[in-house]
Amino acid sequence: MGGFKRALFGYRRRDVDAAISTRDTRVWALERDVEDARQGRDRASEAVAEAEQELAALSGMVIERERVIHSLGRRLQEAEERHDRSIASLEAVASRLDDVQSQARGQATRIRMKALREAVEVSRRAQELADAQPTAANGSGTGPVLREASPDSDGLFEGQVRLEIGPLGDFSQLVSFEDAVGQLGISEISVERFSEGRATLSMRLDEPVELLRELEERSPLDFRVRRTSGDDLVLDVDEDEGPEQHAA
């Protein structure tokens, strides 16, 4: 109040009114600033609330994505484990099949070798019986007449063929050679005789076959042609040549 000038009966009214007006203006300005600050605070609160809602939504999405990723990772691991088990099972089955095939091949070889021995024994006894009986006059008999094969000018054989080969070390060589002959599309094949290392096979060729060339390509044995005629084919196993050399 010391800033007012005194009058006769106190302070001058004009100065007091001016001070009061200035005070009211400042109060109004302060109230306006307070109101603006309050509105700004409210808007900020709303923005914070919206941000918190968005953050909560994003957090939920992140949690859901993490759950999905975890679930997919678990499924992938389970799939990999199943795959590993399947591979292991397949390997075990394949190994078992190899064992079964090996056993089957061994058993088949043993059966065939036994059958060959029995066939040789039967052939030997039949030969002994045939030698003990007089041969029918003029070669007449009751057995079927088979057309003998003979090679044509191109080396093709067709019909009934009798093939002798030797010397053979054991039955396994005979089995291998018989397998090679069986790959030529022959309808009938049998071992008539196996004695002193030489075997005689009888076969029927339904179609013309380049027999010697096919045997050169397929036979596991190297051989030379000793004789070929209209009724038989005689081959000698080459024991001196290397396995890379074949019959000419």
Backbone hydrogen bonds, N-H to C=O, Kabsch-Sander energy under -0.5 kcal/mol:
donor,donor_aa,acceptor,acceptor_aa,energy
4,F,1,M,-1.3
7,A,10,G,-6.9
10,G,7,A,-0.9
12,R,5,K,-1.6
16,V,12,R,-1.9
17,D,13,R,-2.9
18,A,14,R,-2.1
19,A,15,D,-2.1
20,I,16,V,-2.8
21,S,17,D,-2.7
22,T,18,A,-2.4
23,R,19,A,-2.6
24,D,20,I,-2.8
25,T,21,S,-2.3
26,R,22,T,-2.3
27,V,23,R,-2.6
28,W,24,D,-2.8
29,A,25,T,-2.5
30,L,26,R,-2.6
31,E,27,V,-3.0
32,R,28,W,-2.5
33,D,29,A,-2.6
34,V,30,L,-2.7
35,E,31,E,-2.6
36,D,32,R,-2.9
37,A,33,D,-2.7
38,R,34,V,-2.6
39,Q,35,E,-2.7
40,G,36,D,-2.8
41,R,37,A,-2.5
42,D,38,R,-2.5
43,R,39,Q,-2.8
44,A,40,G,-2.6
45,S,41,R,-2.7
46,E,42,D,-2.7
47,A,43,R,-2.8
48,V,44,A,-2.9
49,A,45,S,-2.7
50,E,46,E,-2.9
51,A,47,A,-2.9
52,E,48,V,-2.8
53,Q,49,A,-2.4
54,E,50,E,-2.9
55,L,51,A,-2.9
56,A,52,E,-2.5
57,A,53,Q,-2.7
58,L,54,E,-3.1
59,S,55,L,-2.7
60,G,56,A,-2.4
61,M,57,A,-2.4
62,V,58,L,-2.9
63,I,59,S,-2.7
64,E,60,G,-2.6
65,R,61,M,-3.0
66,E,62,V,-2.8
67,R,63,I,-2.3
68,V,64,E,-2.6
69,I,65,R,-3.1
70,H,66,E,-2.7
71,S,67,R,-2.5
72,L,68,V,-3.0
73,G,69,I,-2.8
74,R,70,H,-2.3
75,R,71,S,-2.5
76,L,72,L,-3.0
77,Q,73,G,-2.3
78,E,74,R,-2.5
79,A,75,R,-2.9
80,E,76,L,-2.6
81,E,77,Q,-2.4
82,R,78,E,-2.7
83,H,79,A,-2.7
84,D,80,E,-2.7
85,R,81,E,-2.6
86,S,82,R,-2.8
87,I,83,H,-2.8
88,A,84,D,-2.7
89,S,85,R,-2.7
90,L,86,S,-3.0
91,E,87,I,-2.8
92,A,88,A,-2.4
93,V,89,S,-3.0
94,A,90,L,-3.1
95,S,91,E,-2.7
96,R,92,A,-2.6
97,L,93,V,-3.0
98,D,94,A,-2.6
99,D,95,S,-2.3
100,V,96,R,-2.9
101,Q,97,L,-3.4
102,S,98,D,-2.7
103,Q,99,D,-2.8
104,A,100,V,-3.1
105,R,101,Q,-3.1
106,G,102,S,-2.5
107,Q,103,Q,-3.0
108,A,104,A,-3.1
109,T,105,R,-2.7
110,R,106,G,-2.6
111,I,107,Q,-2.7
112,R,108,A,-2.9
113,M,109,T,-2.8
114,K,110,R,-2.4
115,A,111,I,-2.8
116,L,112,R,-2.9
117,R,113,M,-2.5
118,E,114,K,-2.6
119,A,115,A,-3.0
120,V,116,L,-3.1
121,E,117,R,-2.6
122,V,118,E,-2.8
123,S,119,A,-3.0
124,R,120,V,-2.8
125,R,121,E,-2.5
126,A,122,V,-2.9
127,Q,123,S,-2.6
128,E,124,R,-2.4
129,L,125,R,-2.7
130,A,126,A,-2.8
131,D,127,Q,-2.8
132,A,128,E,-1.7
133,Q,129,L,-1.1
139,G,136,A,-1.6
140,S,137,A,-1.8
146,L,144,P,-0.6
149,A,160,Q,-3.2
152,D,156,L,-1.4
155,G,152,D,-1.8
157,F,209,V,-3.2
159,G,205,L,-2.5
160,Q,147,R,-2.8
161,V,203,M,-3.1
163,L,161,V,-0.5
163,L,201,L,-3.2
164,E,233,L,-3.2
165,I,199,A,-2.5
166,G,235,L,-1.0
168,L,197,G,-3.0
174,L,170,D,-1.2
175,V,171,F,-2.8
176,S,172,S,-2.4
177,F,173,Q,-2.5
178,E,174,L,-2.6
179,D,175,V,-2.3
180,A,176,S,-2.0
181,V,177,F,-2.3
182,G,178,E,-2.4
183,Q,179,D,-0.8
183,Q,180,A,-0.8
184,L,181,V,-1.8
185,G,182,G,-0.7
187,S,204,R,-1.2
188,E,204,R,-0.8
190,S,202,S,-2.3
192,E,190,S,-0.7
192,E,200,T,-2.4
193,R,200,T,-1.5
195,S,198,R,-2.5
198,R,195,S,-2.1
199,A,165,I,-2.9
200,T,193,R,-3.0
201,L,163,L,-3.6
201,L,199,A,-0.5
202,S,190,S,-2.9
203,M,161,V,-2.7
204,R,188,E,-1.9
205,L,159,G,-3.3
206,D,204,R,-0.7
209,V,157,F,-2.4
211,L,209,V,-2.1
214,E,210,E,-2.6
215,L,211,L,-2.5
216,E,212,L,-2.3
217,E,213,R,-1.6
218,R,214,E,-2.1
219,S,215,L,-2.8
224,R,236,D,-2.8
226,R,224,R,-0.7
226,R,234,V,-2.2
227,R,234,V,-1.6
229,S,232,D,-2.6
233,L,162,R,-2.1
234,V,227,R,-3.0
235,L,164,E,-3.3
235,L,233,L,-0.5
236,D,224,R,-3.0
237,V,166,G,-2.8
237,V,235,L,-0.5
238,D,222,D,-2.4
239,E,237,V,-1.0
245,Q,242,G,-1.7
